[in-house]
């Protein structure tokens, strides 16, 4: 495909005797958000650091903008690391200009654009403030600006919502969508499944260094197969229902996971019995969160 | 290259504004100025003290000492002199005995608790000598009263004069120490900035923008420029200080022409040792910064590297006595102690050019090795948080490289 920004094939990486990445392949296209999902220690940060050229893979191949990774590639990429921080005693705009200049942006341009973006995020007047004097939310915004100030074609965001309150979460979400609309390819690594489900065009889930799920959100849901139903009821819920693999019962409300291939209508029919009154029945797709728990939880298999 | 200079510029501008840098650049010369000033004014107070209270004397030698009635007052008997002393007419009394010519003994009486009066030694001696030589021609008398200034001339194997004196070795040691101080100050700034960037995780953003090699090179250049700034500032302050307060300073330094002591060749060698020493220590401290997990840990590890650099100071007496002895030779060849050792030796004696060349060659070879090792370790360890790599791990990193 012509609009592929990142093509990674069969990436592997070990630290000492530990294999932290096993044959992971994926691509990222222009103007799309690829969600990089997985529990702690799954290999997300290692994947990102290989993409950023911070260290090399042991085997496999990465092409960014159709080329092998080089120092020049770094200038076209924006990176928001999970472990955040900037020079605490330096001034906001000075820091933004320095980091943008390392990406090859002329200082004057960086200062003008940086000022505009600060104002856009409600930080007008803080250009000369020291970072240590800013609230955590403000520092997050500054860091986000530092990531995108130089107009990167690929942006890698590692947990961009961590530590943000709902207002700022929404603000950052809109910024990310704005980048996407502008044609930027975005890799979004996160634990927040709801955000990922709503924002990402495609997702890749990795666990213990291996890719376990990969595809567009509807595709992944369809492939994972298992839907669920939500039931509001009174009376006594049977312990076992045909076509249901697990029941999460709250007394008057229950979530039931369906067996692969089971249909919600069959379940409803099975439930309509004496001694139980169904007041509400809703068939739903599995959420990414369900799939995540299913895929990486105890007893999970792998393969996608 | 452009990235290296951007990093260098930021590190330079960041550190040049640091309080600790400003304290050293301006505080140290100020402190030295104060010491000079106190010494100078204390010296003149001493002089006035000597002449403020007259010295009494009783001449039993028959040599005919004459008091001037103002600073020196003669008394006929010990009793009179004692009375004058106790009534504080005089500060001290010299009893010049009948055997003075034969054994030279003079007894000095002071009031209880007033032993500092014996600090008048020089004035008393001048009086005694003056009394003995009063009949000689004035120029002879002046020379006797102002003993000769000894100047040692050292000859090399071919009989040429080698400049050498104590002042020269003091100046060389001072220059060496200042260079070392400069090197370590900027190297430790470098280390601090690496640890800081590691602690606040800016390092990850930096490494996603530029290479680890450019980052380290930029830091070394920026902090090297900082060192040069410091040296230039000190030179300017010294020149200004001497121009403004010239008198008291020069009286302490003596009438020495610095250019006579430090030749252009020596300056060139100093510069080479400065560059070599700076590159060696800054690359090692950058590496220590990248290995360390905290500022405290980095300063503990860096002590191991700093100790050998200062080693020549522990052996300073050995250097003075035997500047070409085995210890001095070894320390000036060993790359980690070479900069200070060789600069000290060169001030004390004529060091064979071949030895300087060998020492510089070893220093710069070590620099190449240190930069290589540090760059590898820097790149491999800079993103390790919370855990410091062990020796075995570091060796395996270097092997893989």
Interface residues (C-beta under 8 A of the other chain):
Chain A: X49 X52 X53 X54 X55 X71 X74 X75 X77 X79 X81 X83 X84 X85 X86 X87 X88 X90 X98 X99 X101 X102 X103 X146
Chain B: X3 X6 X7 X10 X14 X196 X197 X199 X200 X201 X202 X204 X205 X206 X207 X208 X209 X210 X211 X383 X385
